Amino acid sequence: MTSSLNSVSSPSFKAVDWDGSSLILLDQTLLPGEEKYNAYSDAASIVDAIQRLVVRGAPAIGVAGAFGVVIAMDEAERLALPASQWDRLIDSIRDARPTAVNLAWAVERVRKFVPQGREAVLGEALKLAEEERLSASRMSAIGADWIYSRLGKKPLNLLTHCNTGSLATTGSGTALGVVKELHARGFVREVFADETRPLLQGSRLTAWELAKSGIPYRILADGAAAMAILGGKIDAALIGADRIARNGDTANKIGSLGVALACREAGIPFLVVAPESTVDRGIPDGGEIHIEMRADEELAFFRGIPVAPPGARAYNPAFDVTPARFISAVITDIKAYEVSKGEKL
Ligand code: MRU
């Protein structure tokens, strides 16, 4: 399979950035209403930003965590903390969210440079951010070629879940990067963006990015996805990933599994797109993935307004695990793994 050069232009915003002394995050909790950047210079506020989803998406929280190690070093020096306390600050960033492997992976990769001093740590964080940016272009090309090879070169209706674009990465995105690449090549009719309850990463963030990229889209309630897929409205579904086990089982935003099941029933491709940094080769299958459980309030309230009776309890897993047998291929920045046929990562 030959990959064409990626022709997607860079976005006008950056989800994660470094200004020389602080971590800069685009506050995704405020989108699409407000485009506001915050500067972070202590570990506790970075942990809070990751947990409140100011920054979110597996590759983006990995990059934020990598810069967080520099911030933790600066903070420890500012407060004259003993070396043992540096580790505590760095651990708090690494453990801010449990499911996306990119966070712990990036923090531990950069932490190895601490004995060499701040500049070495910063250099590694910048290198990691750039690698993640470049990996997006490769994934996009490999994914677009995979789609061509199965569906041919024709205008496609593509369904996606959660947000997997430039807001979730330092590049064009994972699944949404493939969509942007197909659009740049002229082969997207329309994108169906699942709204992605309860925090609306689809309707707030994916729709915002698609509009900025000039890609035709419509949003749909998560509950409408199966009907759209079985009703023949969708040619292929593409999702990102937070952690992929060696056999291809994939943790991604809650609701991904339902999309996969509908695609299997309809006989259309269901693709997972993620960088190699999202693959956890330390686990054989998805049974070992720690799924983050989030607060009841995310379901019981909508922007502070109650949408359930007082005291209603909730079941609110942030992610689900789609078994490899329902995944047509896992596209990474190095290749397409045919996991439903038993290929291992
Ligand atoms: O809770 P979130 O918004 O961080 O969840 C993000 C997702 O599930 C994404 O689909 C995944 O991280 C891939 S992003 C390129």
Boltz pocket constraint, residues with backbone or C-beta under 6 A from the ligand:
constraints:
  - pocket:
      binder: B
      contacts: [[A, 53], [A, 55], [A, 56], [A, 57], [A, 58], [A, 59], [A, 100], [A, 161], [A, 162], [A, 163], [A, 164], [A, 165], [A, 168], [A, 169], [A, 173], [A, 174], [A, 175], [A, 201], [A, 239], [A, 240], [A, 241], [A, 242], [A, 252], [A, 253], [A, 254], [A, 273], [A, 318]]
      max_distance: 6.0
